[in-house]
Amino acid sequence: MREYKKWKTQMGLLAVAVAVICVAAAGISRRKEKQKEEDTLKVGISIYQGDDTYVNLLTKKIERQLKACEKQQGIKIHCKIVSAENDQNEQNEQVEHFAALAYDVICVNAVDRTNVSTMIDRAEESEIPLIFFNRQPVQDDLRKGQHIYDVGSDAQESGRLQGELVASVYLKDPAVWDKNGDGVVGYAVLEGETGHQDAIIRSEWSVKTMTSSGVPAKRITGGVANWMKEQAAAIVGRWLKEEELELILCNNDDMALGAIETLRQEGRTDISVVGIDGTEEGLMAVRDGKMLGTVKADSDIYAEYIARMVCGLKKEGTVPKGILEGHDREVWIPWEIKICPELGE
């Protein structure tokens, strides 16, 4: 009996020891998991719509740049990209989700640039830096919080450069645009979106610069294709049945490519097309002479700046030096003109 009691006591002590070891191991495991989570930079990216070519190109390059940051800075980066499918309420919920999961930085390509207060308030409440890109909020919203930023390109400059592109070609050889030789360039404008600031500004400054630079031009028609290739193709198809055009000014490359597709199908070589954005497909069309020119915002620089801002805000709590360049909240990506080789730079 005495031996049994001794054995029972030993077993009890062993069980206690095992329990202590298991608790300790669980604690170590939890600490390791917590440390792993702390060492991981979590980035949430919400884009306005999943089938926008330029935005998709940009987000893929942001992912690649973040991967480069992983290697350079020795940190693990988790990047989650979601699409709001052009629904502002859905985008608000996506930002809410990122905040609830304690993401380190949230990047937003806004559905409605004038309606971002809910997202800003949630990010500020959670003390999470918020970077808007490609669609600039109004100035008052950018100053609502301590860490609210915008990375974009000046819409006025893009329109102005598109107008300069047209003018430079016209002044070298008016016949490039004025195909019927009546001394006036009959043009149409494909706008990106009704009421969208960039669409309005690009259209206005393109025409204003073109005409003030010496191009005698007459607006024939215009339409809104919501930045989409298919919608642009359909609109241009209708125009060809009703209007006499020589030039189509497009607010982005996707719409320009849609216009070109219809023109080629109809065998119309008498109408020229210019775009804005500098997408890979758009630049290829320029090189091939299908599109006479575009205005490019360098997506590599765009993505690099956003990735550097993300990593800097996580590591140092601030944007790295040299990115804001005198601005407190805004980063501007420069534009450059690209003209098809036959016409020269």
C-alpha positions in Angstrom: 0.0 0.0 0.0 2.9 2.3 0.9 4.5 1.7 -2.5 1.2 2.4 -4.2 0.8 5.7 -2.4 4.4 6.6 -3.3 3.8 5.8 -7.0 0.5 7.8 -6.9 2.3 10.8 -5.5 5.0 10.6 -8.1 2.5 10.3 -10.9 0.6 13.3 -9.5 3.8 15.3 -9.4 4.6 14.2 -13.0 1.2 15.3 -14.1 1.7 18.7 -12.5 5.1 19.0 -14.2 3.7 18.1 -17.5 0.9 20.6 -17.0 3.4 23.3 -16.1 5.5 22.5 -19.2 2.4 22.5 -21.5 1.3 25.9 -20.1 4.8 27.3 -20.5 5.0 25.9 -24.0 1.6 27.4 -24.9 2.8 30.8 -23.4 6.0 30.6 -25.5 3.9 29.7 -28.6 1.5 32.6 -28.0 4.5 35.0 -27.5 6.0 33.8 -30.7 2.8 34.2 -32.6 2.4 37.7 -31.1 6.0 38.5 -32.0 5.5 37.2 -35.5 2.3 39.3 -35.9 4.2 42.4 -34.6 7.0 41.7 -37.1 4.5 41.6 -40.0 3.5 44.7 -41.8 -0.2 44.4 -42.8 -1.2 46.6 -45.7 -4.9 46.8 -46.9 -5.6 48.2 -50.3 -9.1 49.0 -51.6 -9.5 50.0 -55.2 -12.6 51.6 -56.7 -13.2 49.0 -59.5 -11.5 45.7 -60.4 -11.4 46.1 -64.2 -9.6 49.5 -64.5 -6.5 48.7 -66.4 -4.3 51.4 -65.0 -5.3 50.9 -61.4 -4.7 47.1 -61.7 -1.3 47.8 -63.3 -0.5 50.1 -60.4 -1.6 47.7 -57.6 0.4 44.9 -59.1 3.5 47.1 -59.1 2.8 48.2 -55.5 2.8 44.5 -54.5 6.1 44.0 -56.3 7.6 47.0 -54.6 6.4 45.8 -51.2 8.1 42.5 -51.9 11.3 44.4 -52.5 10.9 46.2 -49.2 10.6 42.8 -47.5 14.1 41.9 -48.6 15.6 45.3 -48.1 14.3 45.9 -44.6 14.0 42.3 -43.4 10.3 42.4 -42.5 7.4 40.3 -43.5 4.7 42.1 -45.4 1.1 40.9 -45.8 -0.8 42.8 -48.6 -4.5 42.3 -49.1 -6.1 43.9 -52.2 -9.9 44.2 -52.5 -12.2 45.9 -55.0 -15.2 48.0 -54.0 -16.8 47.4 -57.5 -17.7 51.1 -57.7 -19.8 51.1 -54.5 -18.7 53.6 -51.8 -20.6 51.8 -49.0 -18.7 48.6 -49.9 -15.4 50.5 -49.8 -16.3 52.0 -46.4 -16.9 48.5 -45.1 -13.6 47.3 -46.5 -11.8 50.0 -44.6 -13.7 49.2 -41.5 -12.6 45.5 -41.9 -9.0 46.5 -42.3 -9.2 48.7 -39.2 -10.9 46.0 -37.1 -8.1 43.6 -38.0 -5.5 46.3 -37.0 -3.8 46.7 -40.3 -0.8 48.9 -40.2 -1.5 51.0 -43.3 -4.6 51.3 -45.5 -4.4 52.5 -49.1 -7.5 53.6 -50.9 -8.3 54.3 -54.5 -11.6 56.1 -53.7 -14.9 55.3 -55.4 -16.1 58.8 -54.7 -13.4 61.3 -54.0 -15.9 63.7 -52.4 -17.2 61.1 -50.0 -14.3 59.8 -48.0 -15.0 61.1 -44.5 -16.2 57.8 -43.1 -13.0 56.1 -44.1 -10.9 58.9 -42.7 -12.8 58.9 -39.4 -12.3 55.1 -39.0 -8.6 55.2 -39.8 -8.0 58.1 -37.5 -10.0 56.5 -34.7 -7.8 53.4 -35.1 -4.6 55.5 -35.5 -3.9 53.9 -38.8 -2.2 55.9 -41.6 -4.4 56.2 -44.7 -2.9 56.7 -48.2 -5.3 57.8 -51.0 -4.0 57.2 -54.5 -5.0 57.9 -58.1 -8.2 59.7 -57.0 -7.5 62.8 -54.9 -9.9 63.7 -52.1 -10.8 67.3 -51.6 -8.3 69.4 -49.6 -10.4 69.7 -46.5 -10.6 65.9 -46.1 -6.8 65.5 -46.5 -6.4 67.7 -43.5 -8.9 66.0 -41.2 -6.3 63.6 -39.6 -2.6 63.5 -38.7 -1.6 60.7 -41.1 -3.8 61.2 -44.2 -1.9 61.3 -47.5 -2.5 61.4 -51.3 -0.3 60.1 -54.1 -1.5 61.1 -57.5 -0.8 63.1 -60.7 -1.9 66.6 -61.6 -5.0 66.3 -63.8 -4.5 69.8 -65.2 -1.0 68.9 -66.3 -2.1 65.7 -68.0 -4.7 67.7 -70.0 -2.3 70.4 -70.8 0.3 68.0 -72.1 -2.3 66.2 -74.2 -3.2 69.5 -75.8 0.5 70.2 -76.3 1.0 66.8 -77.9 -1.8 67.6 -80.5 -0.5 71.1 -81.1 3.2 70.0 -81.6 2.1 67.5 -84.3 -0.3 69.9 -86.0 2.3 72.7 -86.2 4.8 70.3 -87.9 2.2 68.9 -90.3 -1.4 70.1 -90.2 -2.5 67.3 -92.5 -2.0 64.8 -89.7 -5.1 66.1 -87.9 -6.9 68.1 -90.6 -7.5 65.1 -93.0 -10.2 66.8 -95.1 -8.1 69.9 -95.6 -10.8 72.4 -94.6 -8.4 74.2 -92.2 -10.2 73.1 -89.1 -9.7 70.0 -86.9 -13.0 68.4 -86.1 -12.6 66.7 -82.7 -14.6 64.7 -80.2 -13.9 64.1 -76.5 -14.3 60.8 -74.7 -14.7 61.7 -71.0 -14.0 59.3 -68.1 -16.9 59.9 -65.8 -19.7 62.3 -65.3 -18.8 64.9 -62.7 -15.4 63.4 -62.0 -12.8 66.0 -61.3 -10.0 64.5 -63.3 -12.3 63.9 -66.3 -13.5 67.5 -66.2 -10.1 69.0 -65.8 -8.4 66.7 -68.4 -11.0 67.5 -71.0 -11.0 71.3 -70.3 -7.2 71.7 -70.4 -6.6 69.5 -73.3 -8.9 71.6 -75.5 -7.8 74.9 -74.0 -4.1 74.1 -74.6 -4.7 72.7 -78.1 -6.6 75.8 -79.3 -4.4 78.4 -77.5 -1.3 76.8 -79.1 -2.5 77.5 -82.6 -4.7 74.5 -83.6 -7.9 75.7 -85.3 -10.4 73.2 -83.9 -14.1 72.6 -83.7 -15.9 70.3 -81.2 -18.1 67.9 -83.1 -19.4 65.7 -80.3 -18.5 64.1 -77.0 -19.5 61.3 -74.7 -18.9 59.6 -71.3 -17.4 56.1 -71.4 -16.7 55.7 -67.7 -13.0 55.0 -68.3 -13.9 51.7 -70.1 -12.7 50.3 -73.4 -16.0 48.6 -74.3 -18.1 51.6 -73.7 -15.8 53.8 -75.7 -15.9 51.3 -78.6 -19.7 51.4 -78.6 -19.9 55.2 -78.5 -17.4 55.7 -81.3 -19.4 53.2 -83.4 -22.4 55.4 -83.1 -20.4 58.5 -83.9 -19.1 57.1 -87.1 -22.7 56.8 -88.4 -23.5 60.4 -87.6 -20.5 62.6 -87.4 -17.5 63.7 -89.4 -14.5 63.4 -87.1 -10.7 63.9 -87.5 -9.5 63.6 -83.9 -10.7 61.9 -80.7 -9.3 63.2 -77.4 -9.6 60.5 -74.7 -9.3 61.0 -70.9 -7.5 57.7 -70.6 -5.8 55.0 -72.6 -8.4 52.3 -72.2 -11.1 54.5 -73.8 -8.5 55.4 -76.6 -7.9 51.7 -77.2 -11.7 51.1 -77.4 -12.0 53.9 -79.9 -9.1 52.5 -82.0 -10.7 49.1 -82.0 -13.9 50.4 -83.6 -12.0 52.6 -86.0 -9.9 49.6 -87.2 -13.0 47.4 -87.6 -14.6 50.1 -89.7 -11.5 50.6 -91.8 -11.3 54.3 -90.7 -7.7 55.5 -91.0 -8.7 59.2 -91.3 -9.4 59.7 -87.5 -6.6 60.0 -85.0 -6.7 59.1 -81.3 -4.8 60.3 -78.3 -4.9 59.1 -74.7 -3.7 59.7 -71.2 -2.2 57.3 -68.6 0.6 55.4 -70.4 -0.7 51.9 -69.7 1.4 49.1 -71.1 -1.1 48.4 -73.8 -1.5 52.1 -74.6 2.2 52.6 -75.0 2.4 49.5 -77.2 -0.3 51.1 -79.4 1.7 54.3 -79.6 4.9 52.4 -80.6 2.9 50.5 -83.2 1.4 53.7 -84.7 -2.2 52.7 -83.8 -2.5 55.6 -81.3 -0.8 58.8 -82.2 0.2 59.6 -78.6 -0.5 59.5 -74.9 0.5 61.2 -71.7 2.3 58.9 -69.3 2.3 58.9 -65.5 5.2 56.6 -64.6 3.5 53.7 -62.7 6.9 52.4 -61.5 7.6 55.6 -59.6 4.0 55.7 -58.4 4.3 52.2 -56.9 7.7 52.8 -55.5 6.6 56.0 -53.6 3.5 54.2 -52.2 5.6 51.2 -51.0 8.3 53.5 -49.5 5.6 55.5 -47.7 4.0 52.3 -46.3 7.3 50.9 -45.0 8.3 54.3 -43.6 5.0 54.8 -41.8 5.3 51.4 -40.2 9.0 51.6 -39.3 9.6 55.3 -38.5 6.0 56.5 -38.0 6.5 59.1 -40.8 6.9 59.4 -44.6 10.6 58.9 -45.7 12.4 62.1 -46.6 12.4 63.3 -50.2 8.9 61.9 -51.1 6.7 64.8 -50.1 9.2 67.4 -51.5 7.8 70.4 -49.6 4.2 69.3 -49.5 2.8 68.1 -46.2 0.3 65.6 -47.4 0.5 65.2 -51.2 2.9 63.4 -53.5 2.8 64.3 -57.2 3.9 61.8 -60.0 5.1 63.7 -63.1 3.6 63.2 -66.6 5.5 62.9 -69.9 4.4 63.0 -73.5 4.7 59.8 -75.7 4.3 60.2 -79.5 4.4 57.5 -82.0 7.9 57.1 -83.6 6.7 58.2 -87.1 5.9 61.6 -85.7 8.9 62.0 -83.4 9.2 63.0 -79.8 
